[in-house]
Amino acid sequence: MAKAKKAAKKAAPKKAAKKAVKKAAPKKAAKKAAPKKAAKKKSARKPNAAFMAPLAPSAALAEVIGGKSLPRTEIIKQIWNYIKKNKLQDTKNKRMINADAKLKTLFGGKSQISMFDLAKIVSKNVK
């Protein structure tokens, strides 16, 4: 019987030690994280050469933005500057542009157009 008691005493500490090891294992796994890779540096965005090419405005467009050749992006900016300076944007529906005498010839006789039609009009009036 003495041997059985000694064996029972020895088995009890081993079980407790195993339980402690099992509980400690998840904590160690949680601490380990996959190493983060260094973020790639984005290269500077290059503008499309087609947008930067200077375009000659037609006579109707030259009355609004001036006679010198400008890139398409600058032409749109100049038109919007003219619209805002003369308060030609519709007050109720901001998407609509009201035409004055200069813009009416540019818009093909229409008294009001949508801002989304502006790029189409610019395309027709540049060379």
C-alpha positions as CSV (number, residue, x, y, z in Angstrom):
1,M,0.0,0.0,0.0
2,A,2.8,2.3,0.7
3,K,3.9,2.1,-2.9
4,A,0.4,2.9,-4.1
5,K,0.3,6.0,-2.0
6,K,3.7,7.2,-3.2
7,A,2.6,6.6,-6.8
8,A,-0.6,8.6,-6.2
9,K,1.4,11.5,-4.7
10,K,3.8,11.5,-7.7
11,A,1.0,11.4,-10.3
12,A,-0.9,14.4,-8.7
13,P,2.0,16.9,-9.2
14,K,2.5,15.8,-12.8
15,K,-1.1,16.4,-13.7
16,A,-1.0,19.9,-12.1
17,A,2.1,20.7,-14.0
18,K,0.6,19.5,-17.3
19,K,-2.5,21.7,-16.7
20,A,-0.3,24.7,-16.0
21,V,1.6,24.1,-19.2
22,K,-1.5,23.8,-21.2
23,K,-2.9,27.1,-19.8
24,A,0.4,28.9,-20.5
25,A,0.7,27.7,-24.1
26,P,-2.2,29.8,-25.5
27,K,-0.8,32.9,-23.9
28,K,2.6,32.4,-25.6
29,A,0.9,31.8,-28.9
30,A,-1.1,35.0,-28.6
31,K,2.0,37.0,-28.0
32,K,3.6,35.7,-31.2
33,A,2.5,37.6,-34.3
34,A,3.6,37.3,-37.8
35,P,6.3,39.7,-38.6
36,K,5.0,42.7,-40.6
37,K,6.4,43.3,-44.0
38,A,7.7,46.8,-44.8
39,A,5.1,48.8,-46.7
40,K,6.1,49.4,-50.3
41,K,6.6,53.1,-51.1
42,K,4.2,54.3,-53.8
43,S,5.8,56.0,-56.7
44,A,4.7,59.5,-57.5
45,R,1.7,59.6,-59.7
46,K,2.6,60.7,-63.2
47,P,0.0,62.8,-65.2
48,N,-1.2,61.4,-68.5
49,A,0.6,63.2,-71.3
50,A,-2.7,63.5,-73.3
51,F,-4.2,65.7,-70.6
52,M,-1.1,67.9,-70.5
53,A,-0.9,68.6,-74.2
54,P,-1.8,72.3,-75.0
55,L,-4.9,72.6,-77.1
56,A,-6.0,75.6,-79.2
57,P,-9.4,77.0,-78.3
58,S,-12.1,77.8,-80.8
59,A,-13.3,81.4,-81.2
60,A,-16.3,80.8,-78.9
61,L,-14.1,79.2,-76.3
62,A,-11.4,81.9,-76.6
63,E,-14.0,84.6,-75.6
64,V,-14.4,82.9,-72.2
65,I,-10.9,81.6,-71.4
66,G,-8.6,83.7,-73.6
67,G,-6.8,82.9,-76.9
68,K,-3.7,81.1,-75.8
69,S,-3.3,77.3,-75.9
70,L,-3.9,75.5,-72.6
71,P,-4.1,71.9,-71.4
72,R,-7.5,70.4,-71.2
73,T,-7.5,70.4,-67.4
74,E,-6.7,74.1,-67.3
75,I,-9.4,74.9,-69.9
76,I,-12.0,73.3,-67.6
77,K,-10.6,75.2,-64.6
78,Q,-10.8,78.5,-66.5
79,I,-14.4,77.8,-67.5
80,W,-15.4,77.1,-63.9
81,N,-13.6,80.3,-62.8
82,Y,-15.7,82.2,-65.3
83,I,-18.9,80.5,-64.2
84,K,-18.3,81.2,-60.5
85,K,-17.0,84.8,-61.1
86,N,-20.2,85.6,-63.0
87,K,-22.5,83.5,-60.7
88,L,-23.8,81.4,-63.5
89,Q,-24.4,78.2,-61.5
90,D,-28.1,77.6,-60.9
91,T,-29.0,78.4,-57.3
92,K,-31.6,75.6,-56.9
93,N,-29.9,72.9,-58.9
94,K,-26.1,73.3,-58.6
95,R,-25.5,70.8,-61.4
96,M,-26.9,73.1,-63.9
97,I,-25.0,76.0,-65.5
98,N,-26.9,79.1,-66.8
99,A,-25.5,80.7,-69.9
100,D,-24.8,84.3,-70.4
101,A,-24.1,85.8,-73.9
102,K,-20.6,84.4,-74.2
103,L,-21.5,80.9,-72.9
104,K,-24.7,80.7,-75.0
105,T,-22.5,80.7,-78.2
106,L,-20.2,78.1,-76.6
107,F,-23.2,75.9,-75.5
108,G,-24.6,75.9,-79.0
109,G,-27.5,78.2,-78.3
110,K,-28.7,76.4,-75.1
111,S,-29.6,78.7,-72.2
112,Q,-28.7,76.0,-69.6
113,I,-26.6,72.8,-69.6
114,S,-25.6,70.2,-67.0
115,M,-22.1,70.4,-65.6
116,F,-21.5,66.8,-66.9
117,D,-21.9,68.1,-70.5
118,L,-19.1,70.6,-70.0
119,A,-16.3,68.1,-71.0
120,K,-18.3,67.3,-74.2
121,I,-18.5,70.9,-75.1
122,V,-14.8,71.5,-74.5
123,S,-14.0,68.5,-76.7
124,K,-16.0,70.1,-79.6
125,N,-14.3,73.5,-79.1
126,V,-10.6,72.6,-79.0
127,K,-8.2,71.7,-81.9
